[in-house]
Amino acid sequence: MLGSTHGTLTTDFRARVVACGEEPHAAVHSMAAAAAEGDLDVSGRPLHAPVPDLDRFFRPESVAVIGASDTEGRPNTGITRQLIAWAERVGARLHPVHPTRESVFGRACAPSVADLPEQVDLAVLLVGDPLPVIEELAQAKVKFAVAFASGFAETGAEGAAAQARLAAAVERSGLRLLGPNTNLNAFEEFRDDLDGPAIALITQSGHQGRPVYTLQELGVRLSHWAPTGNEADLETSDFIAYFSQRPEVGAIACYVEGLKDGRSFLLAADRAARAGVPVVAVKVGRTETGARMAASHTGKLTGADQVVDAAMRQFGVIRVDGLDELQDTAALLARARKPLADGVVVYSISGGTGAHFSDLATEAGLSLPVLSEAKQAELHTWIPSYLNVANPVDNGGHPVGDWRGRKIIDAILADPGVGVLICPITGPFPPMSDKLAQDLVDAAEATDKLVCVIWGSPVGTEDAYRTTLLGSSRVATFRTFGNCITAVKAYLDHHRFTASYRSPFDEAPRTPSPSFRKAQALMRPGHQLSEHAAKQLLRAYGIRVPREQLVTSAAAAVRAAGLVGYPVVMKASGARLAHKTELGLVKVGLTSASQVRDAYRELTDIARYEDVELDGILVCQMVERGVEMMVGVTQDALFGPTVTVGLGGVLVEVLHDAAVRVPPFGEDQARAMLGELRGRALLEGVRGGPPVDVDALVEVVLRVQRMALELGDDLVELDINPLMVLGRGQGAVALDALAVCR
């Protein structure tokens, strides 16, 4: 099964070669040892993300600039000048390298890296084709390199081939490469006068990181910027894994155009989730146009967006849509302390503002608890009795202008059920707004609870905003209702997620089950299995199917019906039959021997007329009175096998109501899948119908997941539809199944 890895074994192989300095054959032995130690799952895929040691990349002691220039007007000159300034800031020794220059900006210039007086940590390649330089860097034992050159996978097939050659050379060399098609963002100047947890930034397009970078001007600390470019070697996942282990990093903000390897991304997200470090990501490709543009820019696979979205939620990655949301959500998650409660209270000087915001917040899923009668009575000490203080709290305006304002805020924050106080200030109205802003800042300094303010003025030059609110490291200030709600929900969801997070990789199967050995004997490489054969595959994994017999004569059909028990269903069974009902190859509710004989003749006649090759006719137990569901496996280009559950029968094609997960996952995620379905009420019983056996449905999902993990990409597709989920305690039965083997 080591070949069924969707490229992830190659990724881990490369990581081990680089980390250990091994020759490829030695790395193979390391992989075998890892398998023996349980570091690989049942299909040979790694279970833990390697954490590359990138300290020397971000803080090198020595830097070589290959292609350095001081000729004015040349692009390399500006880059060289910026690198010199950066090296001075980080305390690195910079060496210009150029075959025809004796000096650059007054610094002695070496003709090659081999002629430098010391070993180099980082080489910056200002050359059109970095490939010829890689071997030279390897011989000089350079640890890291950056390639700015473009013209690779982002340009099409020819460029992709050139990038593949570059990646292969880097893998052989033992160094780590950032790029190609990257930029100078990694060498930006970061403010060192800011404290508190920082944001680490990862982008595949440099300009898309600018809004996050400029958060420094609002007092939010930034520690790193990794512009990954085309990711011939170092990728987004490497930086997520590295940043999640950095003590100064409070949140990781990502702009992702395409994932290089789905498994590596999930392993890195898992490492961040274990560490409790939030990962906030804009992932383009939600639409066909977005996916096409992303591929043209970075040469990446985008993947089915539904799978990407589900995989991110599964491992706690917070997906946002806009760069403004990325900016605000990452800033809040980096700086806010853990919530003491989930309750959100909206406090305003306008009843209309409070009601409007509360509607939006409730619709988004935030919990706005009604304050206790005792708390409301306390608030009415300072707020007129005719105003609503149940939540939202409307103070009517005047109390914020005097000593009562701070009393109200403190009283709300003292409620043990309140974890977040949100105050929308729709516009400047001095002196009320100024006094309110100062009271909120002072209260935030005295509490461990989160205080958020929405400053709604379109001007943004007011002193209450620029000085009072932005000058506070404890108040989270937003400019829009939507961004505040998105960030607060992400904040509460993240801490709820990490508090109960158990890595599914810790529980992933390491060795094949007895079911796997049975299933292997049933697989037919390169073929679609008949319904009968597909059900045998399900039986191997303990998934219940109806009583049935495969027959090849009318007489045998009658005998089988007697054994199965009337009423029966009769269906044509063949390896190329995917939609039997449309062809009239299913007969339901047969109650007598004569009906069975007639049905057999009719089914075989239709099959001959449609030129359908059969392996026989199935005589099946008829199962009624349940909810029809669908459970299946498909192969995703990025993540490999994925498991889907949804409403079954004809509804799957009409409603497209389905949820997806990437193995491995546990029972909690299987149940969460059911909770995502729009039709989940059917499982609970509607219009007097009894609730069905949800536990049995969850068990089928987990068994299908085991099948997906063990069979890997040998199982191209599995479709159980319908899976009849019976009444509570009665189980679930796979009435039909389709399986395609690689």
C-alpha positions in Angstrom: 0.0 0.0 0.0 3.0 2.3 0.1 2.2 3.4 -3.5 -1.3 4.6 -2.5 -0.2 7.9 -0.9 -1.4 10.7 -3.2 2.1 12.2 -3.2 2.3 12.7 0.6 4.9 10.0 1.0 7.0 11.9 -1.5 6.6 15.1 0.7 7.6 13.3 3.8 10.5 11.6 2.0 11.8 15.0 1.0 11.4 16.4 4.4 13.4 13.5 5.9 16.1 13.8 3.3 16.5 17.5 4.0 16.2 17.2 7.8 18.7 14.4 8.1 21.0 15.1 5.2 20.5 11.6 4.0 21.0 10.1 0.6 17.7 8.9 -0.9 18.4 5.2 -0.1 19.0 6.1 3.5 15.8 8.1 3.6 13.9 5.0 2.4 15.3 3.1 5.4 14.2 6.0 7.6 10.7 5.7 6.2 10.7 1.9 6.9 11.8 2.6 10.5 9.1 5.2 10.8 6.5 2.7 9.7 7.8 0.2 12.3 7.5 3.0 15.0 3.9 3.7 14.0 4.6 7.1 12.3 2.7 6.0 9.2 -0.9 5.1 8.8 -2.3 1.9 7.3 -1.9 3.3 3.7 1.7 4.4 4.3 1.0 8.1 4.8 2.7 10.1 7.6 0.7 10.8 10.8 2.7 13.9 12.0 3.8 17.0 10.2 7.6 17.5 10.1 8.6 20.9 11.5 11.3 22.4 9.3 14.0 24.4 11.2 13.5 27.7 9.6 15.3 29.8 12.2 18.3 30.2 10.0 16.0 31.3 7.1 14.4 34.1 9.0 17.5 34.9 11.1 20.5 33.9 9.1 24.1 34.6 10.3 25.4 34.8 6.7 23.6 35.7 3.4 24.8 35.5 -0.2 23.2 37.6 -2.9 23.9 35.9 -6.2 23.6 38.3 -9.1 24.1 41.3 -6.8 24.2 44.7 -8.5 24.8 48.4 -7.8 24.2 49.7 -11.3 21.4 52.2 -11.0 18.3 51.5 -13.0 18.6 47.7 -12.8 16.0 45.7 -10.8 18.7 43.7 -9.1 20.2 46.9 -7.7 17.1 47.9 -5.7 16.7 44.3 -4.4 20.4 44.2 -3.4 20.0 47.5 -1.5 16.9 46.3 0.3 18.7 43.0 1.3 21.7 44.9 2.6 19.4 47.0 4.9 17.5 43.8 6.0 20.8 42.0 6.8 21.9 44.9 9.0 18.6 44.8 10.9 18.8 41.0 11.6 22.5 41.0 12.3 23.5 39.0 9.3 26.8 39.2 7.3 25.9 39.8 3.6 28.2 38.7 0.7 27.5 39.9 -2.8 28.2 37.2 -5.5 28.8 38.1 -9.1 31.2 36.6 -11.7 32.3 39.9 -13.2 32.2 42.4 -10.4 34.9 43.1 -7.8 32.6 45.0 -5.4 28.9 45.9 -4.9 28.0 48.9 -2.8 31.5 49.0 -1.5 31.4 45.3 -0.4 33.9 42.8 -1.8 32.2 40.6 -4.4 33.0 36.9 -4.8 32.7 35.3 -8.2 30.8 32.3 -6.8 29.5 30.9 -3.5 32.4 28.5 -3.3 34.8 31.5 -3.1 33.1 33.0 0.0 35.0 33.1 3.2 32.3 31.2 5.2 29.5 28.8 4.9 26.2 30.6 4.0 22.9 30.1 5.7 20.8 31.8 3.0 21.4 32.4 -0.7 19.2 34.9 -2.5 19.1 34.1 -6.3 18.8 37.2 -8.5 19.2 35.1 -11.6 16.8 34.4 -14.5 17.2 30.6 -14.2 18.0 29.3 -10.7 18.4 25.7 -11.8 22.1 25.8 -12.7 22.9 27.4 -9.3 21.3 24.7 -7.2 24.2 22.2 -7.5 26.7 24.9 -6.6 24.7 25.8 -3.5 24.5 22.1 -2.5 28.3 21.7 -2.8 28.7 24.7 -0.6 26.2 23.2 1.9 23.9 26.3 1.8 20.9 25.7 4.0 18.3 27.9 2.3 17.7 29.7 -1.0 15.2 32.1 -2.3 14.3 32.2 -6.1 12.5 35.3 -7.3 12.5 34.2 -11.0 9.1 33.8 -12.7 8.2 31.8 -15.8 7.5 28.5 -14.1 4.3 26.6 -13.4 2.3 29.8 -13.5 2.9 30.0 -17.2 1.6 26.6 -18.3 2.9 23.2 -19.2 6.4 24.2 -20.3 6.9 26.3 -17.2 5.5 23.4 -15.0 8.1 21.1 -16.5 10.8 23.6 -15.7 9.5 23.8 -12.1 9.5 20.1 -11.8 13.2 20.0 -12.8 14.0 22.7 -10.3 12.1 20.8 -7.5 13.9 17.6 -8.3 17.3 19.4 -8.2 16.4 20.9 -4.8 15.3 17.6 -3.4 18.7 16.1 -4.4 20.6 19.0 -3.0 19.6 18.9 0.6 18.8 22.7 0.8 15.4 24.2 1.2 14.0 26.6 -1.5 11.5 29.4 -1.2 9.9 30.1 -4.6 10.3 30.4 -7.5 8.0 33.3 -8.4 8.3 34.8 -4.9 9.2 38.3 -3.8 10.9 40.4 -1.1 8.1 40.2 1.5 10.2 37.9 3.7 12.7 40.7 4.1 10.3 43.5 5.1 11.0 45.7 8.1 8.8 44.7 11.0 8.2 47.1 13.9 10.1 46.1 17.0 8.4 48.6 19.4 5.2 46.5 19.6 4.7 43.8 22.1 2.1 41.0 22.8 1.4 38.0 20.7 2.2 38.5 17.0 0.6 37.5 13.6 2.7 35.3 11.3 1.7 35.9 7.7 1.8 33.4 4.8 0.9 34.5 1.3 1.1 33.1 -2.2 0.6 36.5 -3.7 2.6 39.3 -2.0 0.2 42.1 -2.5 -2.6 40.2 -0.8 -0.7 40.3 2.4 -0.4 44.1 2.5 -3.6 44.7 4.6 -2.3 42.3 7.3 1.2 43.8 7.2 -0.2 47.3 7.7 -1.9 46.2 10.9 1.4 47.3 12.5 0.3 50.9 12.0 -2.7 50.1 14.2 -0.4 48.6 16.9 -0.8 45.0 16.0 2.5 43.1 16.0 3.7 41.1 13.0 6.6 38.6 13.4 7.1 36.9 10.1 6.0 37.0 6.4 6.5 33.9 4.2 5.7 34.7 0.5 5.6 31.1 -0.8 5.2 31.8 -4.5 5.0 28.6 -6.6 6.1 26.3 -3.8 8.6 24.2 -5.7 9.9 23.1 -2.3 8.9 25.1 0.9 5.1 25.3 1.0 2.3 26.9 3.1 2.2 23.7 5.2 5.8 24.0 6.2 5.4 27.5 7.5 2.1 26.7 9.3 3.9 23.9 11.1 6.9 26.1 11.9 4.9 29.2 13.1 2.7 27.1 15.3 5.7 26.2 17.4 7.0 29.8 17.7 6.2 31.2 21.2 5.7 34.7 19.9 3.1 33.8 17.4 -0.5 34.3 18.5 -2.2 33.6 15.2 -1.3 32.6 11.6 -2.9 34.5 8.7 -2.8 32.9 5.3 -3.7 33.9 1.7 -3.9 30.6 -0.2 -4.4 30.3 -3.9 -3.8 26.5 -4.1 -2.6 23.8 -1.9 0.4 21.9 -3.0 -0.5 18.8 -1.0 -3.7 18.3 0.9 -2.3 15.7 3.4 0.6 18.0 4.3 -1.8 20.9 4.9 -4.0 18.8 7.2 -1.0 17.6 9.2 0.3 21.1 9.6 -3.2 22.3 10.6 -3.3 19.4 13.1 -0.1 20.6 14.6 -1.4 24.1 15.0 -4.6 22.8 16.6 -2.6 20.7 19.1 -0.7 23.9 20.0 -3.9 26.0 20.2 -2.6 28.4 17.6 -5.4 29.7 15.4 -4.9 29.6 11.6 -7.1 32.1 9.6 -7.1 31.6 5.9 -8.5 33.2 2.7 -8.6 30.3 0.2 -9.5 31.4 -3.3 -11.2 29.1 -5.7 -14.8 29.1 -4.4 -16.0 29.7 -7.9 -14.9 28.2 -11.3 -13.5 31.6 -12.2 -11.6 31.9 -9.0 -10.1 28.5 -9.4 -9.1 29.1 -12.9 -7.3 32.4 -12.0 -5.6 30.8 -9.1 -4.2 28.0 -11.3 -3.0 30.5 -13.9 -1.2 32.5 -11.1 0.6 29.8 -9.1 0.2 26.6 -11.1 -1.6 24.8 -8.2 -4.4 22.4 -8.0 -7.3 24.2 -6.3 -9.3 21.1 -5.4 -13.1 20.7 -5.0 -14.0 23.7 -2.9 -16.5 21.7 -0.8 -13.8 19.3 0.2 -11.3 22.1 1.0 -13.9 23.9 3.1 -14.8 20.7 5.0 -11.2 19.8 5.6 -10.4 23.3 7.0 -13.3 23.1 9.4 -12.4 19.6 10.4 -9.0 20.7 11.6 -9.9 24.1 13.0 -8.7 26.3 10.2 -10.9 29.5 10.1 -11.8 30.3 6.6 -12.8 33.9 5.8 -13.7 35.4 2.5 -12.0 38.9 2.3 -8.7 40.4 3.2 -10.4 42.8 5.6 -11.9 39.8 7.4 -8.4 38.1 7.4 -7.0 41.2 8.9 -9.6 41.7 11.6 -10.0 38.1 12.6 -6.3 37.3 12.8 -5.7 40.4 14.9 -8.5 39.5 17.4 -7.4 35.9 17.7 -3.8 36.8 18.1 -4.4 39.3 21.0 -7.5 38.2 22.9 -7.3 36.0 25.9 -9.3 32.8 26.2 -13.0 33.5 26.7 -14.4 33.0 30.2 -17.9 32.4 28.8 -19.7 32.1 25.5 -22.3 34.8 26.1 -22.3 38.0 24.1 -23.9 41.2 25.2 -24.6 44.1 22.9 -24.5 47.5 24.5 -25.3 50.7 22.7 -26.6 54.3 23.1 -29.2 53.6 20.5 -32.0 51.0 20.7 -32.1 50.8 16.9 -28.3 50.1 16.7 -28.5 47.5 19.3 -31.4 45.7 17.7 -29.8 45.8 14.3 -26.5 44.4 15.5 -28.2 41.7 17.6 -30.2 40.4 14.7 -27.1 40.1 12.6 -25.1 38.4 15.5 -27.9 36.0 16.3 -28.3 35.0 12.6 -24.5 34.3 12.5 -24.8 31.9 15.4 -23.5 34.0 18.3 -25.2 33.4 21.7 -26.9 36.5 23.1 -28.3 35.3 26.5 -31.1 37.2 28.2 -29.6 38.8 31.3 -31.0 37.7 34.6 -33.8 39.7 36.3 -31.3 40.6 39.0 -28.8 41.9 36.5 -31.5 43.9 34.7 -32.6 45.4 38.0 -29.0 46.4 38.7 -28.7 48.0 35.2 -31.9 49.9 35.8 -30.2 51.6 38.7 -28.4 53.8 36.1 -30.6 53.3 33.0 -34.3 54.5 32.8 -36.8 51.8 33.5 -38.6 52.1 30.2 -35.5 51.0 28.2 -34.7 47.4 27.4 -31.6 46.0 29.2 -32.3 42.3 28.7 -29.7 42.1 25.9 -29.2 44.1 23.8 -28.7 46.8 26.5 -30.0 50.2 25.5 -28.8 53.0 27.8 -30.7 55.8 26.0 -27.6 57.9 25.5 -27.4 60.2 28.5 -25.8 57.8 31.0 -22.6 57.5 28.9 -21.9 61.2 29.5 -21.3 60.9 33.2 -20.3 58.6 36.0 -23.0 56.1 35.2 -21.4 55.0 31.9 -18.5 53.1 33.5 -20.8 51.6 36.1 -23.0 50.0 33.4 -20.1 48.5 31.5 -18.6 47.1 34.7 -21.9 45.6 35.7 -22.3 43.8 32.4 -18.8 42.4 32.4 -19.3 41.2 36.0 -22.0 38.8 34.8 -20.5 35.2 34.9 -22.4 34.3 31.7 -20.9 37.1 29.7 -17.7 36.5 27.9 -17.8 39.2 25.2 -19.1 42.8 25.3 -19.7 44.4 22.0 -20.5 48.1 21.7 -21.4 49.5 18.2 -20.7 53.2 18.0 -22.3 54.1 14.7 -20.8 57.6 14.5 -18.9 60.2 16.4 -21.2 62.2 18.7 -19.0 64.1 21.1 -18.9 64.3 24.0 -20.9 61.0 24.3 -18.9 58.9 21.9 -15.5 60.2 23.4 -16.5 59.4 27.0 -18.0 56.0 26.0 -14.8 55.0 24.1 -12.6 56.0 27.1 -14.9 54.1 29.5 -14.7 51.0 27.3 -10.9 51.2 27.2 -10.6 51.6 30.9 -13.0 48.7 31.6 -11.2 46.5 29.2 -7.9 47.1 31.1 -9.6 45.9 34.3 -11.1 42.7 33.0 -10.0 39.4 31.4 -13.1 39.5 29.2 -13.2 40.6 25.6 -14.4 44.1 24.8 -15.2 44.9 21.2 -16.0 48.3 19.6 -17.3 49.0 16.1 -16.4 52.5 15.2 -18.8 53.3 12.4 -17.6 56.7 11.3 -16.4 56.6 7.6 -13.9 59.3 8.4 -11.7 57.5 10.9 -9.7 60.6 11.9 -11.5 61.2 15.2 -9.4 61.3 18.3 -11.6 58.9 20.1 -10.9 56.3 17.3 -7.3 57.0 16.4 -5.9 57.7 19.9 -8.3 56.2 22.5 -9.5 53.0 20.8 -6.5 52.2 18.6 -4.2 53.1 21.5 -5.6 50.3 23.5 -4.1 46.7 23.2 -7.1 45.3 25.1 -10.0 46.7 23.1 -10.7 45.0 19.7 -11.8 47.8 17.4 -13.6 47.1 14.1 -15.0 49.4 11.3 -17.9 47.2 10.2 -20.6 45.1 11.9 -19.9 42.1 9.6 -16.2 41.9 10.4 -16.8 42.2 14.1 -19.3 39.3 14.0 -17.1 37.2 11.9 -14.1 37.7 14.2 -16.0 37.2 17.4 -17.6 34.0 16.2 -14.2 32.7 15.0 -12.7 33.6 18.4 -15.4 31.7 20.3 -15.4 28.8 17.9 -11.6 28.4 17.9 -11.4 28.2 21.7 -14.3 25.8 21.9 -12.7 23.7 19.2 -9.2 23.6 20.7 -10.5 22.9 24.2 -11.9 19.5 23.1 -9.6 18.8 20.2 -8.3 15.3 19.9 -6.0 14.7 16.9 -7.6 12.1 14.6 -4.1 11.1 13.5 -3.5 9.7 16.9 -6.3 7.2 16.4 -5.8 6.5 12.8 -5.3 2.8 12.0 -1.6 1.7 11.6 -2.2 -1.9 10.5 -4.7 -3.4 8.1 -7.8 -5.0 9.7 -9.0 -8.6 8.9 -11.7 -6.9 6.8 -9.0 -5.5 4.5 -7.7 -8.9 3.6 -11.2 -10.0 2.8 -11.8 -6.9 0.7 -8.6 -7.3 -1.3 -9.8 -10.7 -2.6 -13.0 -9.0 -3.8 -11.4 -6.1 -5.7 -11.2 -6.2 -9.5 -8.5 -3.8 -10.6 -9.7 -1.5 -13.4 -13.3 -2.6 -13.1 -16.6 -1.4 -11.7 -18.1 -4.1 -9.4 -21.6 -5.4 -9.8 -24.1 -4.5 -7.1 -23.7 -8.1 -5.7 -19.9 -7.8 -5.7 -20.1 -4.3 -4.1 -22.3 -5.6 -1.4 -19.9 -8.4 -0.7 -17.3 -5.7 -0.2 -19.6 -4.0 2.3 -20.1 -7.2 4.1 -16.4 -7.6 4.5 -16.4 -4.4 6.5 -19.4 -5.4 8.6 -21.9 -3.2 6.9 -25.3 -4.8 6.8 -27.0 -5.6 3.5 -30.4 -7.2 2.8 -30.9 -11.0 2.6 -30.4 -11.7 -1.1 -29.4 -14.4 -3.6 -27.9 -14.0 -7.1 -29.7 -16.3 -9.5 -29.4 -17.2 -13.2 -32.8 -18.9 -13.9 -36.5 -18.2 -13.2 -36.7 -21.4 -11.2 -33.8 -20.4 -9.0 -35.4 -17.0 -8.6 -38.6 -18.6 -7.2 -36.6 -20.7 -4.8 -34.5 -17.7 -3.7 -37.7 -15.7 -3.0 -39.0 -18.4 -0.8 -35.7 -18.4 1.2 -35.4 -14.6 1.4 -39.1 -14.1 2.3 -41.9 -12.3 0.5 -42.3 -9.5 -0.5 -39.0 -9.3 -2.5 -37.2 -6.9 -4.8 -35.6 -8.2 -8.0 -32.8 -6.3 -9.7 -30.4 -6.9 -12.6 -26.8 -7.2 -11.5 -23.9 -6.4 -13.7 -20.5 -4.8 -13.6 -21.5 -1.9 -15.9 -24.9 -1.2 -14.4 -25.0 2.2 -12.6 -28.6 3.4 -13.1 -30.8 0.3 -13.0 -34.1 2.1 -12.2 -33.9 4.3 -15.3 -33.6 1.2 -17.6 -36.5 -0.6 -15.9 -34.1 -3.2 -14.3 -35.7 -3.0 -10.8 -38.9 -4.7 -9.8 -40.3 -3.9 -6.3 -42.9 -5.5 -4.0 -43.2 -8.9 -5.6 -45.4 -11.2 -3.5 -45.8 -14.4 -5.4 -43.9 -17.1 -7.4 -45.7 -16.1 -10.6 -44.7 -12.5 -10.2 -41.1 -13.5 -9.6 -41.0 -15.7 -12.7 -42.5 -12.9 -14.8 -40.1 -10.4 -13.4 -37.1 -12.6 -14.1 -38.1 -12.9 -17.8 -38.8 -9.2 -18.1 -35.5 -8.2 -16.5 -33.4 -10.5 -18.7 -35.3 -9.4 -21.8 -34.6 -5.7 -21.1 -31.0 -6.5 -20.5 -30.7 -8.2 -23.8 -32.4 -5.3 -25.6 -30.2 -2.7 -23.9 -27.1 -4.9 -24.6 -26.3 -5.0 -20.9 -24.1 -7.9 -19.7 -25.4 -9.4 -16.5 -23.9 -11.7 -13.9 -27.3 -12.6 -12.7 -30.5 -11.4 -11.1 -30.6 -10.4 -7.5 -33.6 -11.5 -5.4 -33.5 -9.3 -2.3 -35.3 -8.8 0.9 -37.6 -5.8 0.7 -36.7 -3.3 3.4 -39.2 -0.4 4.1 -40.0 2.2 6.7 -36.8 4.0 7.1 -35.0 7.1 6.0 -33.0 6.8 2.8 -29.4 8.1 3.1 -26.3 8.0 1.0 -22.8 7.2 2.1 -19.9 7.2 -0.3 -16.2 7.5 -1.0 -14.6 9.6 -3.8 -11.0 10.5 -4.6 -10.1 14.2 -4.3 -7.1 15.4 -6.3 -5.6 17.1 -3.2 -6.8 15.1 -0.2 -7.1 11.6 -1.6 -10.1 9.5 -0.4 -13.0 11.5 1.1 -16.2 10.3 2.8 -19.6 11.8 2.0 -22.9 11.4 3.7 -26.2 12.9 2.7 -29.9 12.3 1.9 -30.2 9.3 -0.4 -32.5 8.0 -3.1 -33.5 10.5 -5.7 -33.0 13.4 -3.2 -29.2 13.2 -3.4 -29.5 14.4 -7.1 -32.3 16.9 -6.4 -31.2 18.6 -3.2 -27.4 18.0 -3.2 -27.7 17.9 0.6 -24.4 16.3 1.7 -21.5 16.7 4.0 -17.9 15.6 3.4 -14.9 14.8 5.6 -11.3 13.7 4.9 -10.1 10.6 6.7 -9.0 10.1 9.4 -11.8 11.4 11.6 -13.6 10.2 14.7 -17.2 9.7 15.8 -17.5 13.4 16.8 -16.9 14.5 13.2 -19.2 11.8 11.8 -22.0 13.2 14.0 -21.1 16.7 13.0 -21.5 15.7 9.3 -25.1 14.8 10.0 -25.6 18.1 11.8 -24.6 20.0 8.7 -27.4 18.4 6.6 -30.3 20.6 5.7 -32.5 17.5 5.9 -31.3 16.4 9.3 -34.8 16.7 10.8 -35.7 13.6 8.9 -33.5 11.6 11.1 -35.2 12.9 14.2 -38.7 12.0 12.9 -41.1 14.4 11.1 -44.9 14.4 10.9 -45.3 11.8 13.5 -42.6 9.5 12.2 -40.3 7.9 14.7 -36.6 8.9 15.0 -34.2 6.6 13.2 -31.1 4.8 14.3 -28.6 7.6 14.1 -26.0 5.5 16.0 -26.1 2.9 13.3 -25.8 5.5 10.6 -22.7 6.9 12.3 -21.2 3.4 12.6 -21.7 2.9 8.8 -19.9 6.2 8.1 -17.0 5.1 10.3 -16.8 1.7 8.7 -16.8 3.3 5.2 -14.0 5.6 6.4 -12.0 2.5 7.5 -12.6 1.1 4.0 -11.4 4.3 2.4 -8.2 4.4 4.6 -7.3 0.8 4.0 -8.1 0.5 0.3 -6.7 4.0 -0.5 -6.7 5.0 -4.1 -7.4 1.3 -5.1 -11.0 2.3 -4.4 -11.8 5.0 -6.9 -15.4 5.3 -5.9 -18.0 3.8 -3.5 -21.7 4.7 -3.5 -24.1 3.2 -1.0 -27.5 4.6 -2.1 -29.9 4.1 -0.6 -28.7 3.2 2.9 -32.0 2.6 4.6 -31.7 3.8 8.2 -34.3 2.0 10.3 -36.0 3.0 13.5 -34.0 3.6 16.6 -32.2 0.5 17.7 -32.9 -1.4 14.4 -29.8 -0.5 12.5 -29.2 0.5 8.9 -29.2 -1.6 5.7 -27.3 -0.9 2.4 -30.0 -1.5 -0.2 -27.8 -0.8 -3.2 -24.1 -0.2 -3.8 -21.6 0.7 -6.5 -17.9 0.4 -6.3 -15.2 1.2 -8.9 -11.6 -0.2 -8.5 -8.5 1.4 -9.9 
